[in-house]
Amino acid sequence: MEQGEISLSDREFARIKSRVYQVAGISLSDAKRTLVVSRLSKIVRALGLPSFDAYVDYLERNGSASDGQDFVNALTTNLTRFYREDHHFEHLRSHVAGLIASKPRGTRLRIWSAGCSTGQEPYTIGMDLLAALPELKRWDFKILATDIDTAVLAKAAGGVYPENELNGLSAERARLLERAGSGSIRIPAAVRELVSFKPLNLIEPNWPMKGPFDAIFCRNVAIYFDKPTQGQVFSRLGKLLAPEAFLYIGHSENLGSGGEGFRLVGKTIYQIKQVNKRAAA
Ligand SMILES: C[S@@+](CC[C@H](N)C(=O)[O-])C[C@H]1O[C@@H](n2cnc3c(N)ncnc32)[C@H](O)[C@@H]1O
């Protein structure tokens, strides 16, 4: 145990697992025990509480919404990067190029990054599409970016990152970001303006958005859910996709029981199955 960390009994760990599952759908494996101790100890100490048991009691009885949010924020995993799983952005680019070729200027284009973490995913979508398809400036183009973790959303909305986020990007891609001085890079205003960051818990029964979306990215998010929750989330995402739209999921994920109604069209890329109206008639 590191200095300042509080010891965690099996019973306390079980209570924490049960609570984060209930509020965020996150299934913590036993391997996450050290992570729980290191991330929550600071909060427990700051509240002046003596143990994790006392902390869970506090959350259950008199914790505020902001205490509940701090608990969730501490237990999410937010790893992300610009151009992660590159082939999805290539695929999206060619889909949107096709839409531009076949639809009039001013057409609506909506993309959702569900579980956007610190924003690299929605910003990559915006930067990549604007650079490749400048005609989009004359379209009604918006990106919705949501996450349950309000701390990552605040970072994302700032649009400023350390320069080492460019590591591994080609010079051409690195040029899509502005240099902000003191070792920082910044998302250009034209891209920032495309993206709206909003808090959303994907396991909430009511989502405020109506869609339809031309693409949904829900990558490396459902991986933290159990199978039934994964199935429900993917199936609900499918209902918000436009007929020709695509769902992009993480490299190690599959749709599970949510896959009914989807067809696989590329590596971890799905489209809604079209009902053949003539055959159905
Ligand atoms: C590993 S990041 C993935 C970021 C990005 N999509 C990517 O692939 O690079 C997973 C994100 O899912 C979010 N998340 C976890 N549970 C969630 C829930 N119930 N609703 C919404 N977002 C959730 C976490 O806060 C975290 O930012």
The ligand as an ORCA input file, in Angstrom:
! r2SCAN-3c Opt
* xyz 0 1
  C     -11.354      4.257    -22.491
  S     -12.369      5.674    -22.688
  C     -12.718      5.598    -24.426
  C     -12.523      6.922    -25.106
  C     -12.694      6.906    -26.609
  N     -14.021      6.474    -26.986
  C     -11.664      6.040    -27.262
  O     -11.959      4.935    -27.737
  O     -10.493      6.460    -27.298
  C     -13.909      5.097    -21.967
  C     -14.839      6.233    -21.568
  O     -16.129      5.685    -21.284
  C     -16.714      6.455    -20.262
  N     -17.812      5.723    -19.613
  C     -17.752      4.685    -18.752
  N     -18.978      4.330    -18.332
  C     -19.848      5.157    -18.945
  C     -21.278      5.306    -18.916
  N     -22.051      4.531    -18.150
  N     -21.837      6.264    -19.694
  C     -21.072      7.070    -20.456
  N     -19.723      6.996    -20.523
  C     -19.123      6.047    -19.778
  C     -15.544      6.749    -19.325
  O     -15.785      7.869    -18.499
  C     -14.388      6.948    -20.311
  O     -14.131      8.310    -20.562
*
